[in-house]
Amino acid sequence: MAKNIAEQIVEMLENANVKRIYAVTGDSLNHLNIAVKKSSIQWIHVRHEEVGAYAAAAEAELDGLAVCAGSCGPGHVHLINGVYEAHRSHVPMLVIASTIPSDEMGMDYFQETNTIKLFDDCSYYNQMITRPEQVQRTVQTAIQHAISKKGVAVIGLPGDVSELDAEEGSTSTQIFKTNPVIRPSDDELKSLSELVNKSKKVTLYCGIGAAEARDEVVALSKLLKAPVGYSFRGKMAIQPNNPNEVGLTGLLGFPSAYHAMHEADLVILLGTDFPYQKFMPVKNKIVQIDESPERLGRRAKLELGLSGDIKETIKALLPLLEEKTDAHFLNEQLAFYDKVKENQLEYVKDFGKENAIQPEYVAHTLDKLAENDAIFTVDTGMCCVWGARFITGTGERKMLGSFNHGSMANAMPMAIGAALAHPEKQVIALCGDGGLSMLLGDMATIFQYKLPVKLIVFNNRTLGMVKLEMEVGGMPDNETDMINPDFAMVAHAMGYPGKNVHLPEEVESAIKECLDHDGPYLLNIFTNPNALALPPKIEFDQIMGMSKSMAQLMLGGKMDEVFETVKSNYKHIKGLL
């Protein structure tokens, strides 16, 4: 019997080593679903397509390519947030957006949407299949775009087309995973080496683009006596076994990395598209090296902008450099970093109190008890802060989050993708109560596929980061409170254990019980709603804004909240001023 187009597509996905498709089946996707059923690929039935896209994004970041699908109209509209996440994180993902019957297009048909317009802003490739002759070339080209450009490729697939007989094409069906060596020219490297050699104080700042170059970064920092800062996405790769690291900077970071960048004569940005311009130095010289030359110079004024793979660029640069003998600048930054880490531990030593457990203590304890090769996912907001500051890179751990798109509710869905892709790993989701509430239904997906995901809920009963944003803007927080269900009872209703933790002295044993459990487990920890995530650089207008908002709260009679906020964060504020 001849293959239909759906079966032809699935066969090509098998040959591309695709293991699963995340989707909610229905109408225009049904032929693809049945084709998957006959194949080695697993159909993962999520409750919401957004969860499927997030899960696929996590799998793609870990393993190089993943696939999600949505049925016509609402199905692929639901995908869109997770698709943006994958595209902005530069991970290879294929989206199959099935559509209404092709002869009804343009007729305002039931559930009609235009996939080309819908996905145009969040994809590198976005085409519709309307004829059998297109299939092989379109699918091959889509996957080639996804893995080569590191982003999303979308295939629109009308339901009626998917059941047509397949036709063999005359072009390649195989996928070419190329690995070219890209580095600056010899003249460019010479200019860079001359600049580095005459600079007395050099700081390296690394992003996710330097993740495969940790050994080279360490070698460069030792040669130049240079402190090494990093972005959140770069942390898990750059921090381990790095004697010169001084932490991360940005909204979630430490004063030490900020200080090292601003006190240097020369800052070298390695594989980072760090977006926070206010944290960039402006008085010293900056060099940026990135594999994508279109990113050069859009965050800071550059002395040099070079294109190249970080690993290959450093390897070619090292022989041209003179070893620096004066380690005073490096030692000064490392000493400051030690003091910053000491200040951070003040919150670990102060556990908090009933229903106001310090989240820093929770994250620190989790870091201590988790396995060395655990995969962490973090919700956007306060969970990102605690993960950034207290989860330690070991060289084997991974941390996934919505670091570029910055969407709520990503931690639990990403944990689903991570657990399916790597069942041998411990997968831990740091969930905010707001984030978990948003996509609560897919807790059932965790049970359905018996995924041993550990959901650690930092339940502060508020949209914590939004509350902070309002307060530093001089506004009293409004409508940020969360009236939550009992998440432990929700977990029980979904089919797996859940436990509420109200007292700080229960935290360590509860986390250990959670991590040791053979299967999914939810831990609902009642954290301090007034714990603040203060950035490493505090502007005067932020201080004035916080003062103004506190005054407004006092005038509104909320003295208890003002007192708790000040008391909870006094040590932190003191350590930064």
GUTOR-258267 format. One line per field, with one value per residue (C-alpha): residue in one letter; chain; x, z, y; residue number from 0. Coordinates in Angstrom, 1 decimal. Each point is the difference from the previous one (the first is absolute). Layout:
<pts>
residu: a ... $
chaine: A ... $
c1: X ... $
c3: Z ... $
c2: Y ... $
num: NUM ... $
</pts>
This chain:
<pts>
residu: m a k n i a e q i v e m l e n a n v k r i y a v t g d s l n h l n i a v k k s s i q w i h v r h e e v g a y a a a a e a e l d g l a v c a g s c g p g h v h l i n g v y e a h r s h v p m l v i a s t i p s d e m g m d y f q e t n t i k l f d d c s y y n q m i t r p e q v q r t v q t a i q h a i s k k g v a v i g l p g d v s e l d a e e g s t s t q i f k t n p v i r p s d d e l k s l s e l v n k s k k v t l y c g i g a a e a r d e v v a l s k l l k a p v g y s f r g k m a i q p n n p n e v g l t g l l g f p s a y h a m h e a d l v i l l g t d f p y q k f m p v k n k i v q i d e s p e r l g r r a k l e l g l s g d i k e t i k a l l p l l e e k t d a h f l n e q l a f y d k v k e n q l e y v k d f g k e n a i q p e y v a h t l d k l a e n d a i f t v d t g m c c v w g a r f i t g t g e r k m l g s f n h g s m a n a m p m a i g a a l a h p e k q v i a l c g d g g l s m l l g d m a t i f q y k l p v k l i v f n n r t l g m v k l e m e v g g m p d n e t d m i n p d f a m v a h a m g y p g k n v h l p e e v e s a i k e c l d h d g p y l l n i f t n p n a l a l p p k i e f d q i m g m s k s m a q l m l g g k m d e v f e t v k s n y k h i k g l l $
chaine: A A A A A A A A A A A A A A A A A A A A A A A A A A A A A A A A A A A A A A A A A A A A A A A A A A A A A A A A A A A A A A A A A A A A A A A A A A A A A A A A A A A A A A A A A A A A A A A A A A A A A A A A A A A A A A A A A A A A A A A A A A A A A A A A A A A A A A A A A A A A A A A A A A A A A A A A A A A A A A A A A A A A A A A A A A A A A A A A A A A A A A A A A A A A A A A A A A A A A A A A A A A A A A A A A A A A A A A A A A A A A A A A A A A A A A A A A A A A A A A A A A A A A A A A A A A A A A A A A A A A A A A A A A A A A A A A A A A A A A A A A A A A A A A A A A A A A A A A A A A A A A A A A A A A A A A A A A A A A A A A A A A A A A A A A A A A A A A A A A A A A A A A A A A A A A A A A A A A A A A A A A A A A A A A A A A A A A A A A A A A A A A A A A A A A A A A A A A A A A A A A A A A A A A A A A A A A A A A A A A A A A A A A A A A A A A A A A A A A A A A A A A A A A A A A A A A A A A A A A A A A A A A A A A A A A A A A A A A A A A A A A A A A A A A A A A A A A A A A A A A A A A A A A A A A A A A A A A A A A A A A A A A A A A A A A A A A A A A A A A A A A A A A A A A A A A A A A A A A A A A A A A A A A A A A A A A A A A A A $
c1: 0.0 1.3 1.1 -2.1 1.7 -0.4 1.9 2.6 0.6 0.2 2.5 2.2 -0.2 1.1 3.0 0.8 0.1 -3.1 -1.2 -3.4 -2.6 -1.7 -3.6 -3.7 -1.5 -3.2 -1.6 2.8 2.7 -1.7 1.8 3.4 -1.0 -0.7 3.2 1.9 -1.8 1.5 3.5 2.7 -0.9 -2.0 -3.0 0.0 -3.5 0.3 -3.0 0.9 2.0 2.0 1.3 0.9 2.0 1.8 0.8 1.3 2.1 1.6 0.7 1.4 2.4 1.2 0.2 0.1 -3.5 -3.6 -3.5 -3.3 -3.3 -3.4 -3.2 -1.8 -0.9 0.1 2.5 2.8 -0.9 0.5 3.5 1.2 1.4 2.2 1.0 1.2 1.9 1.9 0.7 1.3 2.2 1.5 -0.9 -0.9 -3.7 -2.4 -3.7 -2.7 -3.0 -2.8 -2.7 -3.5 -0.7 1.9 -3.1 -1.6 2.9 -0.8 -3.8 -0.2 -0.4 -0.4 3.3 1.8 3.3 2.8 3.1 2.4 -1.1 -0.3 3.5 1.9 1.6 1.2 1.5 2.9 -2.1 -3.8 -1.6 -3.3 -0.1 -2.8 1.2 1.6 3.0 1.0 0.1 3.6 1.6 -2.1 0.6 3.7 0.5 -2.0 2.2 3.1 -1.0 -0.8 3.3 2.2 -1.4 -0.8 -3.7 -3.5 -1.2 -3.8 -1.8 -3.6 -1.9 -3.7 -1.8 -1.2 3.5 1.4 -2.1 1.0 2.3 3.7 2.3 3.7 2.2 3.3 1.8 1.7 -2.0 2.9 0.9 3.4 1.3 3.1 2.7 2.2 2.9 -0.7 2.4 1.2 2.6 3.7 0.1 -3.0 1.6 3.2 -1.9 -1.8 3.3 1.6 -2.9 0.0 3.8 0.0 -3.0 1.0 -3.4 -2.1 -3.4 -1.6 -3.8 -1.5 -3.4 -1.6 2.0 3.1 -1.5 2.1 3.2 0.3 3.5 1.2 -1.7 1.8 3.3 -0.4 -1.0 3.1 2.3 -1.5 -0.6 -3.6 -3.1 -2.9 -3.6 -2.9 -3.6 -2.7 -0.1 3.8 0.2 -0.3 2.8 2.4 -0.1 1.2 3.8 0.6 2.3 -0.4 -3.8 -1.7 -3.7 -2.7 -1.2 -3.2 -3.3 0.5 3.7 2.7 1.8 3.3 -0.5 -1.3 3.0 2.5 -1.5 0.0 3.5 1.7 1.9 -1.3 -3.1 -0.2 -3.5 0.1 -3.1 -2.5 -2.8 -0.6 -3.1 0.3 1.8 0.0 2.2 2.6 3.1 0.3 3.5 2.2 0.8 -2.2 0.5 -2.8 0.5 -3.1 -0.7 -2.9 1.6 -3.4 0.0 3.2 -0.2 -3.7 0.5 3.1 2.5 2.8 3.7 -0.1 -2.8 1.0 -1.9 1.0 -0.6 1.2 2.0 1.8 0.6 1.6 2.2 1.3 0.4 2.0 3.3 -0.1 -0.3 2.5 -0.5 -0.8 2.0 -1.9 -2.9 -1.1 -3.2 -1.0 0.7 -2.0 -3.0 0.2 0.1 -3.0 -1.8 0.8 -1.6 -3.1 -0.5 0.4 -2.7 -2.3 0.3 -1.6 -3.4 1.0 0.9 -3.3 -2.5 -3.1 -3.1 -3.3 -1.6 2.9 2.9 2.9 0.1 3.7 0.2 -2.2 2.0 3.3 -1.3 -1.3 3.4 1.7 -2.3 -0.4 2.1 3.1 -1.6 -3.5 -2.0 -1.6 -2.8 -0.9 -3.1 0.4 0.0 1.3 0.8 2.5 1.7 0.3 1.1 2.6 1.5 -0.2 0.0 3.7 1.4 1.9 0.8 -2.7 -3.1 -2.3 -2.3 -2.9 -2.2 -1.7 3.1 -0.6 -3.7 -0.7 -3.3 -1.8 -0.9 2.9 1.7 -2.5 -0.5 3.8 0.4 -2.4 2.2 3.2 -1.3 -1.2 3.3 2.2 -1.8 3.3 0.4 -1.5 -2.3 -0.9 -2.4 0.2 -3.6 -1.5 -3.6 -1.1 1.8 -1.3 -3.5 0.1 0.4 -1.1 -1.8 3.2 0.9 -2.3 2.5 2.7 -2.1 -1.2 3.5 1.3 2.7 2.1 0.0 0.4 -2.1 1.4 -2.6 1.4 -3.4 0.2 -3.7 0.9 1.3 3.3 2.1 -3.0 -0.5 3.7 -0.2 -3.0 1.7 3.3 -2.1 -1.5 -3.4 -1.6 -0.6 -3.5 -1.7 3.2 -1.4 -0.7 -2.8 1.3 -1.5 1.7 2.7 0.8 -3.7 0.1 2.9 -1.8 -3.0 2.3 1.3 3.3 1.2 -0.1 1.1 -0.4 3.0 -0.9 3.0 3.7 1.2 -2.0 1.6 3.1 -1.7 -2.9 2.3 1.9 -3.3 -1.1 3.3 0.2 -3.6 -0.2 -2.3 -1.6 -0.3 -1.1 1.4 -2.0 2.2 -1.5 2.8 0.3 -2.1 2.1 3.4 1.4 2.4 2.1 2.2 3.8 -0.3 -2.7 -0.8 -1.0 -3.4 -0.6 0.8 -2.4 -2.6 0.1 -0.1 -3.0 -1.8 0.7 -1.4 -3.1 -0.5 0.4 -2.5 -2.3 0.3 2.2 2.6 0.5 1.0 2.4 1.6 0.4 1.5 2.6 0.8 0.2 2.5 2.0 3.1 -0.2 -0.4 2.9 2.2 -0.6 0.2 $
c3: 0.0 -0.9 2.8 0.6 0.6 3.8 -0.1 -2.3 2.4 3.0 -1.8 -0.6 3.6 1.0 -2.3 1.7 3.3 1.4 3.1 0.8 -1.1 2.7 -1.0 0.7 -2.8 -1.9 -3.4 -2.3 2.0 0.1 -3.1 1.4 3.4 -1.6 -2.0 3.2 1.7 -2.7 0.5 2.6 0.9 3.2 0.0 3.3 0.8 1.9 1.4 -1.6 -3.2 1.7 2.4 -3.0 -1.6 3.3 0.5 -3.6 0.6 3.0 -1.8 -2.9 2.2 1.6 -3.1 -3.1 -1.7 1.2 -1.5 1.1 -1.9 0.2 -1.8 -2.0 1.4 3.8 0.2 -1.7 1.5 3.4 -1.1 -0.6 3.4 0.2 -3.6 0.7 3.0 -2.2 -2.7 2.3 1.9 -3.4 0.4 -3.1 0.0 -2.7 0.3 -2.0 -0.2 -1.5 -1.6 -1.5 -3.3 -2.8 -2.1 2.8 0.5 -0.2 0.5 3.8 0.7 3.5 2.0 -2.9 0.7 -2.3 1.1 -2.1 1.7 3.4 0.3 -2.2 2.9 1.9 -2.7 -2.5 -2.4 -0.3 -3.0 -0.9 -1.7 -2.5 -2.5 0.3 -2.1 2.7 3.0 0.0 -1.0 2.5 3.0 -0.8 -0.4 3.1 2.2 -1.7 0.9 3.6 0.7 -2.1 1.1 3.5 0.2 -1.0 -3.3 -0.7 -2.4 -0.7 -0.8 -1.2 1.4 -3.4 -1.5 2.8 -1.3 -3.7 -1.5 0.5 -3.0 0.0 -0.7 -1.8 2.6 3.3 2.9 2.4 2.6 -0.1 3.5 -1.0 2.5 -1.7 1.7 0.2 1.4 -0.6 -2.7 0.8 -0.3 2.4 2.5 -0.2 0.7 3.0 1.4 -0.2 1.9 2.7 0.4 0.8 2.4 3.6 1.4 -2.1 0.9 -2.0 -0.1 -1.4 -1.3 -1.3 -3.2 2.1 1.5 -2.0 0.7 3.8 0.0 -2.5 2.0 3.2 -1.9 -1.3 3.4 1.6 -2.6 0.3 3.8 -1.0 2.1 -1.8 0.2 -1.7 -1.0 1.5 -3.0 0.1 3.7 -0.1 -2.6 1.1 3.8 0.7 0.7 -0.8 2.6 -1.3 -0.2 1.7 -0.6 -2.3 -0.5 -1.3 1.8 1.7 0.6 2.5 0.7 -0.5 -3.7 -0.5 1.8 -2.0 -3.3 1.0 1.5 -2.9 -2.7 -2.5 0.0 -2.4 -0.7 -1.0 -1.6 1.8 -1.2 3.5 -0.3 3.0 -1.3 3.4 1.4 -2.7 0.7 -2.1 0.8 -0.8 -3.2 -1.1 -2.4 -1.1 -1.6 -1.3 -2.6 -1.3 -1.3 -0.1 3.8 0.2 1.6 0.8 3.8 0.4 -1.8 -1.3 -0.5 -2.1 -1.2 -1.2 -1.3 0.9 2.1 3.5 0.4 -3.3 0.4 3.4 -1.2 -2.9 2.3 2.8 -1.8 -0.8 3.6 2.6 3.4 2.6 3.2 2.2 1.7 2.2 -2.0 -0.1 3.7 0.9 -1.9 1.4 3.5 -0.6 -1.4 3.2 2.0 -2.2 0.4 3.7 0.0 -2.1 2.7 2.6 -1.4 0.0 3.7 0.7 -0.9 0.4 2.0 -0.3 -3.4 -0.8 -0.7 -1.7 -3.6 -0.1 2.7 -2.0 -3.2 1.9 1.6 -3.3 -1.6 2.8 -0.3 -3.8 -2.1 -1.8 -3.4 0.8 -2.6 1.6 -1.6 1.4 -0.3 -1.1 2.9 3.5 -0.7 -2.6 2.7 2.5 -2.7 -1.4 3.4 1.9 -2.5 -0.6 -3.3 0.2 -3.7 -0.3 1.1 -2.4 0.7 -2.3 0.1 -2.1 0.2 -3.2 -0.5 3.8 0.1 3.1 0.5 -1.9 2.8 0.3 -3.8 -0.6 2.7 -2.0 -3.1 2.0 1.8 -3.2 -1.8 3.0 2.2 1.6 1.5 3.1 -1.3 2.4 -0.8 2.1 -0.4 1.0 1.3 -2.7 -2.7 1.1 0.2 -3.6 -1.5 2.9 -2.2 -1.3 3.4 -1.3 -2.9 2.5 1.6 -3.4 -1.1 3.5 -0.2 3.2 -0.1 3.3 0.2 2.7 0.4 1.4 1.3 1.0 -0.7 -2.3 -3.5 1.7 -2.8 -1.1 3.5 0.2 -3.4 1.2 3.3 -1.6 -2.4 2.9 -0.1 2.7 -1.3 -1.2 -1.0 0.4 2.7 -0.7 1.7 -0.8 0.3 2.2 -2.5 2.0 -0.2 -3.7 -0.4 1.9 -2.3 -3.0 1.3 1.8 3.4 1.0 3.3 1.6 1.8 2.4 2.4 -0.9 2.2 -2.3 -3.2 -0.2 0.9 -2.4 -2.9 0.7 0.1 -3.3 -1.8 1.3 -1.1 -3.0 -2.2 -0.2 3.1 0.8 2.9 0.9 2.0 1.6 -0.6 1.2 -2.2 1.0 -1.1 -2.6 -2.9 -0.1 -3.1 0.4 -1.1 1.8 -1.6 2.1 -1.7 1.0 3.6 -0.2 -1.7 2.8 2.6 -1.7 -0.3 3.7 1.0 -2.0 1.7 3.4 -0.9 -1.1 3.4 -1.1 2.7 0.5 -3.6 0.1 3.1 -1.3 -3.3 1.7 2.6 -2.5 -2.2 2.3 -0.2 -3.8 -0.4 2.4 -1.9 -3.3 1.1 $
c2: 0.0 3.5 2.3 3.1 3.4 -0.3 -3.3 1.5 2.9 -2.3 -2.2 3.0 1.0 -3.5 0.3 3.3 -1.8 1.7 -1.9 1.6 2.5 2.2 0.8 -0.2 -2.0 0.8 0.4 1.3 -1.8 -3.4 -1.5 1.1 -1.5 -3.4 0.1 0.7 -3.0 -2.3 1.4 0.0 3.6 0.6 2.3 1.9 1.1 3.3 1.8 3.3 0.6 2.8 -2.7 -2.2 2.8 0.8 -3.7 -0.3 3.1 -1.6 -3.2 1.9 1.9 -3.2 -2.2 2.2 -0.4 -0.5 0.1 1.3 0.2 1.8 -0.6 2.6 3.4 0.0 -2.9 1.8 3.3 -1.7 -1.0 3.6 0.9 -3.1 0.5 3.5 -1.4 -2.5 2.5 2.7 -2.6 -1.1 -3.7 -2.1 -0.9 -1.2 1.1 -1.9 2.3 -1.9 2.1 0.0 -1.8 1.7 0.7 2.0 2.4 3.6 -0.7 0.9 -3.7 -1.5 0.3 1.7 1.8 1.0 -2.0 2.1 3.3 -1.7 -1.5 2.5 1.9 -3.1 -2.2 -0.2 -2.1 0.1 -1.7 -1.8 -3.4 -0.1 -2.7 -3.4 1.1 2.5 -2.3 -1.4 3.3 2.0 -2.3 -0.4 3.8 0.8 -2.3 1.3 3.5 -0.9 -1.7 2.3 3.3 -1.2 1.0 -1.0 -1.3 -0.3 -2.3 0.8 -3.2 0.0 -3.0 -1.1 0.1 -2.2 -2.9 0.3 -2.7 0.9 0.6 -0.6 3.1 0.4 2.1 -1.0 -1.3 -0.4 2.7 1.5 0.9 2.1 1.1 2.6 1.6 3.8 2.5 3.6 0.5 0.1 3.8 0.3 -2.3 2.1 3.2 -1.7 -1.4 3.4 1.6 -2.8 0.1 3.8 -0.2 -0.3 -1.1 -2.4 -1.5 -2.8 -0.2 -3.2 -1.0 -3.2 0.3 -0.8 -3.1 -2.4 2.0 -0.2 -1.4 2.6 2.8 -1.3 -0.1 3.5 1.4 -1.6 1.4 3.5 -0.1 0.9 -0.4 -1.9 1.1 -1.7 0.3 -2.2 -2.2 -0.3 -0.9 -3.8 -0.3 2.8 -0.2 -3.5 -0.5 3.6 1.5 3.6 0.2 3.0 -0.9 1.4 3.5 1.5 0.2 -3.4 0.4 0.9 3.3 -1.8 -0.7 3.5 1.5 -2.2 1.2 3.7 0.1 -1.7 1.8 -2.5 -2.2 -2.9 -1.3 -3.6 -1.5 2.2 2.2 1.3 2.3 2.3 3.0 1.8 -2.6 0.4 2.2 3.1 1.5 -3.0 -1.8 -2.9 -2.8 -2.3 -3.4 -1.9 -2.6 2.2 3.3 1.7 0.1 2.0 3.5 0.1 -0.1 2.2 2.2 -2.3 0.4 -3.2 -2.3 -3.4 -3.0 -3.5 -3.1 0.7 -3.2 0.3 3.7 -0.3 -3.0 2.2 3.0 -1.5 -0.4 3.7 1.2 1.0 -1.5 2.7 -0.1 2.5 -1.8 2.9 0.8 -3.6 -0.6 3.2 -1.2 -3.6 1.5 2.1 -3.0 -2.0 2.9 0.0 -3.8 0.4 2.7 -2.3 -2.7 2.3 -1.1 -3.6 0.3 1.9 -2.7 2.3 -1.0 -1.8 0.7 2.5 -2.4 1.8 -1.1 0.3 -2.7 -2.2 0.4 -0.5 -3.2 -1.3 0.7 -2.0 -3.0 -0.2 -2.4 1.3 -0.6 1.2 2.0 3.1 2.0 3.4 2.2 3.5 2.5 -0.6 -3.7 1.2 2.1 -2.8 -2.5 2.5 0.8 -3.3 -2.9 -0.9 -1.1 -3.3 -0.5 -2.7 1.9 1.9 2.9 0.8 3.0 2.7 2.2 2.0 -0.1 0.4 -1.7 -1.3 -3.7 -1.6 -2.0 -2.9 -0.4 0.1 -2.7 -2.2 0.2 -0.4 -3.1 -1.7 0.8 -1.1 -2.5 -0.9 3.5 1.7 2.7 2.8 2.9 3.1 1.3 3.2 -0.2 2.4 -2.0 -3.4 1.3 1.2 -3.4 -2.2 -2.5 -1.6 -1.3 -2.8 -0.6 -0.6 -2.8 -1.4 -0.6 -0.9 2.6 0.3 3.8 1.8 3.1 2.4 2.8 3.3 1.0 3.7 0.6 2.9 0.9 0.8 1.5 2.1 1.2 1.0 1.8 2.0 1.0 1.1 2.0 1.9 -1.8 -2.0 -3.5 -0.6 -3.3 -2.0 -2.2 -3.7 -1.9 -3.5 -3.4 -2.5 -1.2 -3.1 -1.0 0.7 -2.3 -2.8 0.6 -0.4 -3.3 0.6 1.2 3.6 1.6 3.4 1.5 2.8 0.0 0.7 -2.9 -2.4 1.1 -2.2 -3.2 0.8 0.7 -3.2 -2.0 1.6 -0.7 -3.6 -0.9 -2.3 1.9 3.5 2.1 3.5 2.0 3.1 2.3 3.1 2.6 3.6 2.2 3.0 -1.4 2.3 -0.8 3.2 0.5 0.5 3.6 2.1 3.3 3.0 0.2 -3.6 0.9 2.9 -2.1 -2.6 2.7 1.5 -3.3 -0.8 3.4 -0.6 -3.4 1.7 2.7 -2.8 -1.6 -3.0 0.5 -3.7 -0.6 3.0 -1.3 -3.6 1.2 2.1 -2.6 -2.8 1.8 2.2 -2.2 -0.2 3.7 0.7 -2.3 1.8 3.7 $
num: 0 1 2 3 4 5 6 7 8 9 10 11 12 13 14 15 16 17 18 19 20 21 22 23 24 25 26 27 28 29 30 31 32 33 34 35 36 37 38 39 40 41 42 43 44 45 46 47 48 49 50 51 52 53 54 55 56 57 58 59 60 61 62 63 64 65 66 67 68 69 70 71 72 73 74 75 76 77 78 79 80 81 82 83 84 85 86 87 88 89 90 91 92 93 94 95 96 97 98 99 100 101 102 103 104 105 106 107 108 109 110 111 112 113 114 115 116 117 118 119 120 121 122 123 124 125 126 127 128 129 130 131 132 133 134 135 136 137 138 139 140 141 142 143 144 145 146 147 148 149 150 151 152 153 154 155 156 157 158 159 160 161 162 163 164 165 166 167 168 169 170 171 172 173 174 175 176 177 178 179 180 181 182 183 184 185 186 187 188 189 190 191 192 193 194 195 196 197 198 199 200 201 202 203 204 205 206 207 208 209 210 211 212 213 214 215 216 217 218 219 220 221 222 223 224 225 226 227 228 229 230 231 232 233 234 235 236 237 238 239 240 241 242 243 244 245 246 247 248 249 250 251 252 253 254 255 256 257 258 259 260 261 262 263 264 265 266 267 268 269 270 271 272 273 274 275 276 277 278 279 280 281 282 283 284 285 286 287 288 289 290 291 292 293 294 295 296 297 298 299 300 301 302 303 304 305 306 307 308 309 310 311 312 313 314 315 316 317 318 319 320 321 322 323 324 325 326 327 328 329 330 331 332 333 334 335 336 337 338 339 340 341 342 343 344 345 346 347 348 349 350 351 352 353 354 355 356 357 358 359 360 361 362 363 364 365 366 367 368 369 370 371 372 373 374 375 376 377 378 379 380 381 382 383 384 385 386 387 388 389 390 391 392 393 394 395 396 397 398 399 400 401 402 403 404 405 406 407 408 409 410 411 412 413 414 415 416 417 418 419 420 421 422 423 424 425 426 427 428 429 430 431 432 433 434 435 436 437 438 439 440 441 442 443 444 445 446 447 448 449 450 451 452 453 454 455 456 457 458 459 460 461 462 463 464 465 466 467 468 469 470 471 472 473 474 475 476 477 478 479 480 481 482 483 484 485 486 487 488 489 490 491 492 493 494 495 496 497 498 499 500 501 502 503 504 505 506 507 508 509 510 511 512 513 514 515 516 517 518 519 520 521 522 523 524 525 526 527 528 529 530 531 532 533 534 535 536 537 538 539 540 541 542 543 544 545 546 547 548 549 550 551 552 553 554 555 556 557 558 559 560 561 562 563 564 565 566 567 568 569 570 571 572 573 574 575 576 $
</pts>
